[in-house]
Amino acid sequence: MEDLAQRRRGPFIVAAAFAAAIIIAVIALPDPFIRQIERNRPLSNAQAGGAYRLLVLFALIQVVYTGGSVFRVQRLADAREKDPSLARLPKDRVVSSLARNAAALVLFTFIYGIASIAITGQRGGFWLFPVLAVAQGAWYYREIGEVAAWKAHQADHVEHDPDQGRWRTTPPDHCPGITRGLISSGAHNPPAE
């Protein structure tokens, strides 16, 4: 189990390095450049404020949706039952893939922050997104750890039902829902003798 839990660390370390580089780059932006962005922005002050609030809203929706529904053990268990190719994947590949996706979503939050600088022309609005990304990263890291703990106790392969997915013929008295109103009631149900 410890091996699976360690597989999640690599992508988060890489994401933290990229995040640190983005933060250093934003700090190093010269003030005349920021003022130039503010003068050349395509939106007025009110429009820029509204666009900034939309960016924050979209970032929050992305964080809550992915953390609350995508990186869940139950979601992975359901997907494993429905998709035989996912069920055949080794445990370490599943955990690594989820960790890479989670780390990429944390970096995507920084994209919202860079967009906020481009829209508002102010560096101050950017700092909300790194704070949000740190909370998001901690939450996703924990969720991937729970998935790794669950995967450690699962069988390597879920047997596939050979009859699943096989085409079955419909019974002779089947009537598709769309045609039910077109058939007279006497033709479908013969009178009893």
C-alpha positions in Angstrom: 0.0 0.0 0.0 2.9 2.4 0.8 4.2 1.9 -2.8 0.8 3.0 -4.2 0.6 5.9 -1.9 4.1 7.0 -3.0 3.1 7.0 -6.7 0.9 10.0 -6.1 3.8 12.2 -4.8 5.7 12.6 -8.1 3.0 14.5 -10.0 2.3 16.8 -7.1 6.0 17.6 -6.6 6.2 18.5 -10.3 3.1 20.6 -10.0 4.5 22.4 -7.0 7.7 23.2 -8.9 5.7 24.6 -11.8 3.5 26.6 -9.4 6.6 28.0 -7.6 7.9 29.1 -11.0 4.7 30.8 -11.9 4.5 32.6 -8.6 8.1 33.8 -9.0 7.4 34.9 -12.5 4.3 36.9 -11.4 6.4 38.5 -8.6 9.1 39.4 -11.1 6.8 41.1 -13.5 7.9 44.7 -13.7 5.3 47.4 -12.6 5.5 49.2 -15.9 4.5 46.0 -17.7 1.5 45.5 -15.3 0.4 49.1 -15.9 0.7 48.6 -19.6 -1.6 45.5 -19.3 -4.0 47.6 -17.3 -4.1 50.4 -19.9 -4.5 48.0 -22.8 -7.1 45.6 -21.4 -10.2 45.3 -23.6 -12.7 45.7 -20.7 -13.8 48.6 -18.5 -13.3 48.5 -14.8 -16.8 47.2 -14.1 -16.5 44.6 -16.9 -13.1 43.5 -15.6 -14.4 43.1 -12.1 -17.3 41.0 -13.4 -14.9 38.8 -15.5 -12.7 38.4 -12.4 -15.6 37.2 -10.4 -16.6 34.7 -13.1 -13.0 33.4 -13.2 -13.2 32.8 -9.4 -16.6 31.1 -9.8 -15.3 28.8 -12.5 -12.2 28.0 -10.5 -14.3 27.1 -7.4 -16.7 25.0 -9.5 -13.8 23.1 -11.0 -12.2 22.5 -7.6 -15.4 21.3 -5.9 -16.7 19.2 -8.8 -13.5 17.3 -9.4 -12.7 16.9 -5.7 -16.2 16.0 -4.7 -17.1 13.6 -7.5 -14.3 12.7 -9.8 -11.5 11.6 -7.4 -13.7 9.4 -5.3 -13.4 5.7 -4.5 -17.0 5.0 -5.3 -16.6 6.7 -8.7 -13.6 4.5 -9.5 -15.3 1.4 -8.3 -18.3 2.1 -10.6 -16.1 2.8 -13.5 -14.1 -0.4 -12.9 -17.3 -2.5 -13.0 -18.6 -0.8 -16.2 -15.3 -0.7 -18.2 -13.3 -4.0 -18.5 -10.3 -2.2 -19.9 -10.1 0.0 -16.7 -10.5 -3.1 -14.6 -7.5 -4.7 -16.3 -5.2 -1.8 -15.6 -2.6 -2.4 -13.0 -3.1 -0.6 -9.6 0.0 1.5 -9.9 -1.0 2.9 -13.4 -4.5 3.8 -12.1 -3.1 5.7 -9.1 -0.4 7.4 -11.2 -3.0 8.5 -13.8 -5.3 9.9 -11.2 -2.4 11.7 -9.5 -1.3 13.2 -12.8 -4.8 14.4 -13.6 -5.2 15.9 -10.1 -1.9 17.7 -10.3 -2.7 19.1 -13.7 -6.0 20.4 -12.4 -4.1 22.2 -9.6 -1.9 23.8 -12.3 -5.0 24.7 -14.2 -6.1 26.9 -11.3 -3.0 28.9 -11.8 -4.1 29.5 -15.4 -7.2 31.2 -14.0 -4.8 33.4 -12.0 -2.8 34.3 -15.0 -6.0 35.1 -16.9 -7.0 37.4 -14.0 -3.9 39.4 -14.5 -4.6 39.7 -18.2 -8.2 40.7 -17.7 -7.8 43.1 -14.8 -4.3 44.3 -15.3 -3.7 44.0 -11.5 -1.4 41.6 -9.7 -3.5 41.6 -6.5 -6.3 39.4 -8.0 -3.8 36.7 -8.8 -3.0 35.8 -5.2 -6.4 34.3 -4.6 -5.7 31.5 -7.1 -2.5 30.2 -5.5 -4.3 30.0 -2.1 -7.1 28.2 -3.8 -4.6 25.9 -5.6 -2.8 25.0 -2.3 -6.2 24.0 -0.7 -7.1 22.1 -3.9 -3.8 20.3 -4.0 -4.1 19.2 -0.3 -7.6 18.0 -0.9 -6.8 16.1 -4.1 -3.6 14.6 -2.5 -5.8 13.2 0.3 -8.4 11.8 -2.1 -5.8 10.1 -4.2 -4.3 8.6 -1.0 -7.8 7.2 -0.2 -8.0 5.7 -3.7 -4.5 4.2 -3.3 -5.5 2.6 0.0 -8.7 1.2 -1.6 -6.8 -0.1 -4.7 -4.2 -1.8 -2.4 -6.9 -4.1 -1.2 -8.5 -4.8 -4.5 -7.9 -7.8 -6.8 -5.7 -7.1 -9.8 -8.3 -8.0 -12.4 -12.1 -8.0 -12.4 -13.5 -10.9 -14.4 -15.4 -9.9 -17.4 -18.9 -11.3 -17.9 -18.8 -12.8 -21.4 -22.6 -12.2 -21.9 -22.2 -8.5 -21.0 -22.4 -6.3 -24.0 -23.7 -9.2 -26.2 -26.6 -8.2 -28.4 -29.9 -9.7 -27.3 -32.9 -10.0 -29.5 -36.1 -8.3 -28.4 -39.2 -10.4 -27.5 -41.7 -10.8 -30.3 -44.3 -8.7 -28.6 -41.9 -5.8 -27.9 -43.2 -2.4 -29.0 -40.7 0.5 -28.9 -41.9 3.5 -26.8 -42.0 5.9 -29.7 -44.5 3.7 -31.7 -46.9 2.8 -28.8 -49.2 5.7 -29.7 -49.3 4.7 -33.3 -50.6 1.2 -32.8 -54.3 0.7 -32.1 -55.0 -0.9 -28.8 -56.8 -3.8 -30.5 -53.9 -4.7 -32.7 -51.4 -4.9 -29.9 -53.6 -6.8 -27.4 -55.7 -9.5 -29.1 -59.0 -10.1 -27.5 -59.2 -12.9 -25.0 -61.2 -16.0 -26.0 
